[in-house]
Amino acid sequence: MDINLHSLPRRLIELRMEHADLDSLIDQAALTLPDDELSLRRLKKRRLRLRDQIAQIEAELDPPEPA
């Protein structure tokens, strides 16, 4: 079985999983450490970068239809 470990679909899945993990971590941190705004801000920026990477890969995998 030939599995490409560096394929875009696989990377997309990994990024989505990491994004979901960050969502949970941010929610938990907001409840347990509400005064630690710097850490929350850093986590949220990281989550936004992941979202941008996900959008970029999705665009590569499914390019828009030509007009």
C-alpha positions, 0 to 999 in steps of 0.5 A: 500500500503506497501512502504518501505521508507528505500529501496535501490531504494528509497535511490538511487533516493534521492541521484541522486536528491541531486547530481543534486541539487549540480550540479546546485548549483556548476554551480551557485556558479561558476558564482556568486562567482568565487573567493570562491574556498574553497566553490566550492571545498567543494561542488565538494567533496560532489558531488563526495561522492554522486557519489560514494554512488550512484555507490555503491547502483547501484552495490548492486542493479545490481551485476555483472554477474559471469564469 
